[in-house]
Amino acid sequence: MCNYLAAHVKESALVEMVPAGRPSGNLVKHVSENLRNEIASGRFEVGDKLPSQSLLTERFEVSRTVIREAIASLQADGLLEARQGAGVFVVARAAPSPFPFQTVDHARVSSILEMLELRSAIEIEAAGLAALRRSPAQEEAIFRAHQAVAALIANGERSTDADFAFHRAIAGATNNPRFTEFLDLLGPSAIPRANLQVDGGEGIRAPYLEKILDEHKQIAQAISSGDEKLARETMRTHLKGSQHRYRALIQNDMA
C-alpha cells in the first residue's frame, strides 16, 4: 500500500510538471500588452534588444511558451523582429493601448445598449448603497440635480449633462469614490439621448423626457427614504427602461 501511494504521489507530481498545451490567451494578452505599452512609452526604443526569454519569464511569472506567443503576436504586428543568433529587437514604435471606453462608438446602437447594460450592473448597486450611506448634503445634491434636469427639459434645453450629474450625485452618495470614478470614465455621452440631439436642444418627444423625470424622482425619493431595496429597484427600472426607450427611438427614426 505504501509503495502504491508513493508511486501515485510521484505520478501526480509529474503530471503537474507537464505543460498543459497552449497557454492561456489572457496571459499572452497580458504580456503582449505590457510590452506594447513599454515600446509605446519609449522604455524600449526602436533598435533596442528585448530582454531574454528567461528574464521575461521571471518578470511576468509565466511560462516560456506564453513569452514566445506574446513576442510572436508583436512580431505579427510589425513591432518586433527576431534576428538569428542575436535576439529579438524593436523595429517600430507602438501606439499605446486605449484607455477604457475610448473605443466605444456612440453612433452605434449596440454600443449604447452595451453601456446601458454595464451601467445597470454598477448603478443599481450604487443606488442601494446611496440609500444606506448618503449624508444630508449628498441627499440634497441628488434632489438639486433632479431639479436641474427638470428645469432644462421645461425650457426645451439640452439636459444630458445635467442627467449625468444626477447619476454622478448618486454615485457620490455611496461614499465609495470608485463609483464616481467609474462614471467619470464613461462621461456624459453614456446618457443615451446624448446621441440624439437636434439643434442644441433635446429634439426628443415630451413623453420620453417626462418618463425619465418621473423615474429620476422615484429614485431620489427611494434614496431619501433610506429604502435600499426600493432604491435598487427604481434604478433597475430606469436603466432597463432606458434600453427599451432608446431602441424605440432608433426604430422610429429609421421608419
URWO-V851584 format. One record per backbone hydrogen bond with DSSP energy under -0.5 kcal/mol. NH is the residue of the N-H (numbers start at 1). CO is the residue of the C=O. E is the energy in kcal/mol with one decimal. If there is no record, write none. Layout:
# URWO-V851584
nh: {NH/NH}
co: {CO/CO}
e: {E/E}
This chain:
# URWO-V851584
nh: {5/6/7/8/9/10/11/12/13/14/15/16/17/18/18/21/28/29/30/31/32/33/34/35/36/37/38/39/40/41/42/42/43/44/45/47/48/50/56/57/58/59/60/61/62/67/68/69/70/71/72/73/74/75/76/77/78/79/80/81/83/84/86/87/89/90/91/92/102/104/106/108/112/113/114/115/116/117/118/119/120/121/122/123/124/126/127/128/129/130/131/132/133/134/139/140/141/142/143/144/145/146/147/148/149/150/151/152/153/154/155/156/157/158/163/164/165/166/167/168/169/170/171/172/173/174/175/176/179/180/181/182/183/184/185/186/187/190/191/192/194/195/196/198/201/208/209/210/211/212/213/214/215/216/217/218/219/220/221/222/223/224/225/226/227/228/231/232/233/234/235/236/237/238/239/240/241/242/243/244/245/246/247/248/249/250/251/252/253/254/255}
co: {1/2/3/4/5/6/7/8/9/10/11/12/13/14/15/19/24/25/26/27/28/29/30/31/32/33/34/35/36/37/38/39/38/38/43/90/45/88/52/53/54/55/56/57/57/63/64/65/66/67/68/69/70/71/72/73/75/74/74/89/87/82/83/83/81/48/79/79/99/101/104/105/108/109/110/111/112/113/114/115/116/117/118/119/120/122/123/124/125/126/127/128/129/130/135/136/137/138/139/140/141/142/143/144/145/146/147/148/149/150/151/153/152/200/159/160/161/162/163/164/165/166/167/168/169/171/172/171/176/176/177/178/179/180/181/182/183/187/188/190/191/192/193/201/198/205/205/206/207/208/209/210/211/212/213/214/215/216/217/218/219/220/221/223/222/226/227/228/229/230/231/232/233/234/235/236/237/238/239/240/241/242/243/244/245/246/247/248/249/250/251}
e: {-2.4/-2.6/-2.4/-2.3/-2.6/-2.3/-2.4/-2.3/-2.2/-2.1/-2.1/-2.0/-1.1/-0.8/-0.8/-1.5/-1.9/-2.5/-2.4/-2.4/-2.7/-2.6/-1.8/-2.4/-2.5/-2.4/-1.9/-2.0/-2.4/-2.3/-0.6/-0.6/-1.5/-1.5/-0.6/-3.1/-2.4/-3.1/-2.5/-2.6/-2.0/-2.6/-2.6/-1.1/-1.2/-1.7/-3.0/-2.3/-2.3/-2.5/-2.4/-2.0/-1.7/-2.3/-2.3/-1.1/-1.7/-2.6/-0.9/-2.2/-3.3/-0.5/-2.7/-2.1/-3.0/-2.7/-2.9/-1.2/-1.9/-1.1/-0.9/-1.8/-1.6/-2.3/-2.2/-2.2/-2.2/-2.0/-2.2/-2.9/-2.1/-1.4/-1.2/-3.8/-1.4/-1.9/-2.3/-1.7/-2.4/-2.6/-1.9/-1.0/-2.4/-2.2/-2.6/-2.3/-1.9/-1.8/-1.9/-2.6/-2.2/-2.0/-2.5/-2.0/-1.9/-2.2/-2.4/-2.0/-2.3/-2.4/-1.4/-1.5/-3.0/-0.6/-2.5/-2.5/-2.1/-1.8/-1.9/-2.4/-2.2/-1.6/-2.0/-2.4/-1.5/-1.2/-1.5/-0.6/-1.7/-0.7/-2.3/-2.2/-1.9/-2.4/-1.6/-1.3/-3.0/-2.1/-2.1/-0.6/-2.3/-1.7/-1.9/-1.2/-1.9/-0.6/-1.3/-2.9/-2.0/-1.6/-2.4/-2.3/-2.3/-2.6/-2.5/-2.1/-2.2/-2.7/-2.5/-2.2/-2.3/-2.5/-2.0/-1.1/-1.8/-1.2/-2.5/-2.2/-2.3/-2.9/-1.9/-2.6/-2.6/-2.0/-2.6/-2.6/-2.2/-2.0/-1.5/-1.8/-3.0/-2.5/-2.1/-2.2/-2.5/-2.4/-2.5/-2.3/-2.4/-1.8/-0.8}
